[in-house]
């Protein structure tokens, strides 16, 4: 199961959070795991912000649920891979990569022909690894 959407530089971050929250509601585990859903939305916010601010690019986002992991992939036009920084106290940016790394169960970056893709994976604790269904977890 998956969804894709493009978010423009102007206004795309808020729209991305709302779009993500709307699609998360259709997944069977999100009501039982609001913290995981909130982590996904925060990571989306950081990934879209990075695409807009650092790449000065529209962002294409794909959400994919494979029964084990919700993959959040964001593509932008800049081939420069993100790097974690240690911003000074009071510096308004530089924490996005660290936030995504902390929230996600796994993440990766890869260059593509026209830019890069950053993908974060979120594994809900209640999903049964065999089915991805929280109702059968622990049965």
MARVEXZA-672238 format. One line per 8 residues: for each residue x, y, z of C-alpha. Coordinates in steps of 0.001 Angstrom, whole numbers, always signed. Example, Ala and Ser with C-alpha at 12.3 -4.5 7.8 and 13.67 -1.06 7.14 Angstrom:
% MARVEXZA-672238
+12300,-4500,+7800  +13670,-1060,+7140
This chain:
% MARVEXZA-672238
+0,+0,+0  +1401,+3403,-840  +771,+7023,-1684  +2771,+9718,-3482  +2498,+13488,-3586  +4582,+16501,-4612  +5005,+19417,-2210  +6093,+22845,-3487
+8680,+24984,-1730  +6005,+27481,-664  +3662,+25944,+1892  +4714,+22358,+1328  +5776,+21442,+4853  +2430,+22089,+6518  +587,+20458,+3619  +2933,+17459,+3893
+2206,+16996,+7583  -1551,+17187,+6994  -1391,+14828,+3991  +689,+12337,+5956  -1599,+12438,+8989  -4609,+11819,+6715  -3022,+8744,+5125  -1735,+7369,+8419
-5346,+7135,+9621  -5972,+4400,+7042  -3285,+2128,+8504  -4416,-453,+11076  -1818,+333,+13756  -1855,+4121,+14008  -4761,+4459,+16471  -2997,+2118,+18899
+389,+3809,+18403  -112,+7581,+18378  +3534,+8144,+19367  +4752,+6337,+16249  +2302,+8276,+14087  +3514,+11543,+15657  +7135,+10518,+15019  +6316,+9887,+11348
+4681,+13314,+11008  +7622,+15064,+12700  +10095,+13246,+10446  +8033,+14254,+7389  +8230,+17853,+8548  +12016,+17662,+8898  +12557,+15864,+5582  +10375,+18295,+3623
+12001,+21279,+5332  +15446,+19965,+4392  +14363,+19536,+767  +12920,+23035,+602  +15613,+24898,+2552  +18844,+23100,+1681  +18012,+21902,-1826  +15770,+24891,-2645
+13608,+22316,-4381  +10082,+21043,-4506  +9858,+17683,-2761  +8251,+14458,-3923  +7191,+12219,-1081  +6183,+8568,-1160  +4689,+6710,+1815  +4803,+2927,+1552
+3437,+434,+4087  +4759,-3097,+3520  +3213,-4750,+6579  +6383,-4351,+8625  +7664,-862,+7992  +6223,+2473,+6954  +8764,+3897,+4515  +8797,+7691,+4175
+10828,+8672,+1109  +11490,+12272,+96  +13165,+13205,-3179  +14665,+16614,-3965  +16774,+17998,-6802  +20063,+18439,-4891  +22473,+15471,-5169  +24299,+16520,-1977
+23621,+13923,+713  +22516,+15272,+4097  +24916,+15148,+6984  +24355,+15425,+10687  +25658,+18643,+12195  +26240,+19869,+15717  +24653,+23320,+15646  +25595,+25975,+18156
+23117,+26783,+20921  +20514,+29148,+19527  +21305,+28355,+15892  +17921,+28035,+14135  +18788,+25050,+11926  +21032,+22010,+11696  +19066,+19489,+13728  +16874,+17833,+11071
+19077,+14848,+10259  +19616,+14139,+13949  +15888,+14316,+14626  +15066,+11910,+11781  +17813,+9505,+12901  +16462,+9555,+16446  +12821,+9024,+15460  +13172,+6421,+12697
+13982,+2758,+13178  +16206,+2966,+10112  +17065,+5525,+7469  +19129,+5788,+4322  +20087,+8249,+1629  +20923,+7590,-1981  +21831,+9698,-4948  +19719,+9494,-8055
+20116,+10828,-11541  +18386,+14079,-10612  +18975,+14644,-6922  +18658,+12354,-3945  +16159,+10377,-1901  +16104,+10190,+1878  +14079,+7296,+3284  +13120,+6761,+6909
+11551,+3501,+8119  +9119,+3293,+11038  +8208,-131,+12485  +5175,-65,+14758  +5639,-2169,+17875  +2160,-3682,+17696  +2336,-4948,+14114  +2579,-8707,+13732
+5705,-9283,+11592  +3868,-11944,+9604  +854,-9848,+8665  +1532,-6286,+9737  -1771,-6501,+11613  -1746,-5141,+15181  -4784,-7269,+16074  -2778,-10496,+15758
+344,-9283,+17555  +1363,-11571,+20369  -1199,-14244,+19404
